[in-house]
């Protein structure tokens, strides 16, 4: 009992002695020297925060940014997958499916996804082979028709030439007969007036007779030529078909060949659609030299774009019908941000406006750099909530931007205003009547400096700093309340803080 009394009385006596003039005075021990310094260690507003302290207290820093806080509109929202981010893979034919991937597997372009064992594929191969054979057959038929038509055309051409030559020969003979007859008439007139022209008359009549005989012979040759040409045109001699018949037969064979070629083109297009390959790949020779479409036993479907396997509606080895869904993939980086703006702010926003997407404060993604983006207004407003969706398309997609992640869209309404240093609102704490921030010591990263905050306007997430901080400085955004409650770094009453964070008493 006595020990307890002594233990209690000792500090009381010391306190009384300190308050009286008999004992040593506490105020005397802390009395300010004439030089403005305290005895012993120099007073300072710096706080030691080594790595282990930062880790244990969860202290995190954020950089001071130059922002137009008063002219920035912040809109909450979340990321969502773009409409074209998903890709669906369906079976081109009915058959049994063998899967090569599993759900949530990351895939690349050209990677095999599944294999289809289909009877319809073999039927398509057969149709392709038949189409090729039909084209070759009709092509040979057209060649033969062209050759036959060429012989008939040449014979017809020769016959026509002979007829034209015979006609010209007849004209010449007719003129010869007319000249001979005219000369005979002249000789007869001259003999009646002069006489003694009997020899010349005999010779002239002989020439007329020869000319007439030659004309008759030429007319017979023309008749033979006409008969031959008629035989060629009617096929009477059995060697050639008529020109019209030959032309019709040739045109029919050409039409048949064109139809066969079109059938082959369609068959190849169907092959390309089933296999999802180019026309050159379709004919790529295999090990035995045969084209790929001929040697392929099963249809192998490959990824047309990179992404992640999202769903697998069929089981491994299941038999599916044509056009049945097999799997869907999604590109996790193909996202957009859907924010919500009040109708009262719609007059401040416009399509194509520059914006940024900032992560929410707190958590592991807090403090990362915001994403530059482009803003577009939605199509409809919510009449009950008086809000409108705003679509913000990011220019890049960091790893933290995934569908469903909440964040804020920031749109600067006045680009002409001057930016000012700003810190996250969580960096500013209230200590009694003072507003303080903890700035990281630029000379020693294991120390922070307690500063009174000269704050300005706030947008609910950021607050402007009128003085004391500059862009690039680091401030405590997580753990500031712990540092405040520790009570260290406070400036003693009657002291002042220099620009370097040193505390001095009295006047310089």
Secondary structure as UniProt FT lines:
FT   HELIX           2..19
FT   HELIX           26..29
FT   TURN            34..35
FT   STRAND          46..48
FT   HELIX           51..57
FT   STRAND          60..63
FT   STRAND          65..67
FT   HELIX           69..71
FT   STRAND          72..81
FT   TURN            83..84
FT   STRAND          86..90
FT   STRAND          95..99
FT   TURN            103..104
FT   STRAND          106..107
FT   TURN            109..110
FT   STRAND          112..117
FT   HELIX           119..193
FT   HELIX           198..234
FT   TURN            235..237
FT   HELIX           243..275
FT   HELIX           279..282
FT   TURN            287..288
FT   HELIX           292..295
FT   STRAND          299..302
FT   STRAND          307..311
FT   TURN            316..317
FT   STRAND          319..320
FT   TURN            322..323
FT   STRAND          325..330
FT   TURN            332..333
FT   STRAND          335..342
FT   HELIX           343..348
FT   TURN            351..352
FT   STRAND          353..359
FT   TURN            364..367
FT   STRAND          371..382
FT   TURN            383..386
FT   STRAND          387..394
FT   TURN            399..400
FT   TURN            403..404
FT   STRAND          406..412
FT   TURN            415..416
FT   STRAND          420..424
FT   HELIX           425..427
FT   STRAND          429..431
FT   TURN            432..433
FT   STRAND          434..440
FT   TURN            442..443
FT   TURN            445..446
FT   STRAND          447..452
FT   STRAND          454..458
FT   STRAND          462..467
FT   TURN            471..472
FT   STRAND          474..478
FT   HELIX           480..486
FT   TURN            488..489
FT   TURN            493..494
FT   STRAND          495..497
FT   TURN            499..500
FT   STRAND          502..505
//
